[in-house]
Structure formats: C-alpha cells, structure tokens
Amino acid sequence: PRESPKVIDQYNRIFLFLFKLERISQELHNIWTEMKPTSRVRKGATSSVNRKRIRSLHMFRHECQHLITNLHGYFVSQVLTVQWKDFWENLNKAASVHTLIRHHQRFLNRCLHVCFLDIAMEKMTRKKVK
C-alpha cells in the first residue's frame, strides 16, 4: 500500500514516454501531410535553391519519422515485451506476496532503466542540459 504511489508514478513515466514518442510520430505525419503539395513543385515554378531546401526538409522529416518509429517499436517489442515475459515467468515462481512485489518492482526498474527513465539517467541528463 505505501508503495502504490511510487509504482503508479513509475508506470506513468513509462506510459508518458511512449505517449510522447507516439505524439512526435503523429506530428511528423501531420507535417508530411502539410508538406505533401511541395513535393510536386515544377522546375519552372521555383528556383533550384528552393527545390533543394524543400527536398532537404522532406528528407529531414522522413529521417525523423524513421527514427521515432523505430525507437517506439524497439521500446515496445524488444524492451517492454521482453521484460514482461521475464516478469510473467517469475510470477509462477513467486512463493509469497513479498516475492511477487519484489519481482514486480524489478520489472518496473528494468523497464525504466532500459527506457532511459531511471533516476541515474535523469541525474545525468540534468547535468548535461545545464
């Protein structure tokens, strides 16, 4: 019971992280939708410098979309799914409620660590940002 707020906070951090990745992906898709008409600009309608800039913007957006999509896929399929499988296997081995709680906390700690959301990573990020 006293650990409940901490556990809820940990789940919130994981889900917020995944939500942010999904939100970024959606915004990049929206940018693509808005930029789509510029991809068919005729040679005579704009200068070669502008065409190169437009092409660079399209490529940059595409690369960002690729990165975010792969990060999201990696964290969901390779990180969380693997950690969940390990936790599920440990559930069958749990002899007591205390052991179950310990396995659950280990699951959360691993998920936070692999998603770069644990306390050590937060401290390191704060130092680099300042």
N, C-alpha and C positions, 0 to 999 in steps of 0.2 A: 504493500500500500504506500509506504513512504517513497518508494522508488518510482511510482506511477508518473508523476510529473516529469521526471528525468527521462523516462522511457518515451513518453509522449513527445517530449522535446526532440529526442533523437530521431524518432520516426518523422516528425515534422521537418527536420533538417534534411533528411534523405528525400522525402517527397517534394520538398521545396526545390531542392537541387534538380531533381528530374523534371519538375514542372518548369523551371527556368530554361532547361535545355529544350523542352518541347515548345515553350513560348518563343525562344530565339528561332527555332526551326520554322514556326508559323510566321514570324515576322519576316524572315528571309524569303519565305514563299510569297508573302504579300508584296515584298519588294520586287520579286521576279514578275509578279502579275502586273505591277505598275511599269516595270521596265520593258516588258514584252514588246510594246509597239516600237521601241527604239532599236530593237534588234533587226528590223527590216528597213532601216533607213537607206534610201537610194544614194548612190555615189554622188550624183549631182546635187542632191538636196542638202548636203552638209560637207564640210571640209574633211580632209583626210585626218587632220589632227583630232577633230571631234569624233570621227568614227573610231579612231584608236582609243580615245578616252572612254567612249561608250563600250567598246569591246573589253577594255580593261575592267570597267565596272561590272560588266556581266561575268567576266572570269573570276573576279574577286568574290562576288556574291555566290557564284557556283562553288568556289573552293570553301567558303564559309559554311554553306549548306552541307557540303560533303563532310566537313569536319564535325559539325554538330550532329548530323545524322549518325555518323559512325561512333561518336562519343556516347550518344544516347543508347544506341544499340549495344555497344560494349558494356556499359554500366548495367543495362537491364539483363542482357542474355548471358554475359560472361561473369559478371560480378554478383549481382543480386541473386540470380538463379542458382549459381554455384554455392553461394553462402546459404541460401535457403535449403538446398539439398543436404548440405552438411548438417544444418540445424535439424532438419526433419529426421535424419538418421540418428542424431543424438537424442531426439525425443524418445525413441524406442529404448534407448539405453538408460534413460533417467530413472533412478530408483526412488527419488523423492522430489517433492516440490522445490526444495532448495537447489537440487541439481538441475532441475528444469529451468529455474530462474537464472542460474549461472550459465547454462547453455544459451538461453535467450539473450542474456547480456553480452556474451561472447559473439553471438551472431550480429547484434547491433554494432558492437565495437568494430568488428571486421568490416561490416558494410560502410560504416563511417570512415574508417581508415582508407579503404580502397577507393572510395569516392572523394578522397582528399578533404573530408569534413571533420576529422577528429581534432582534438584540442591542439595537439602538437603542430598540425598543419596550419591551423588558424593562427597560432602564435608566429609561425614562420612567415605566413602571408602578411600579417600585420607589420612585421619588421621590414619586409621588402617594400611595402607600399609607402611607408613613411619616409 
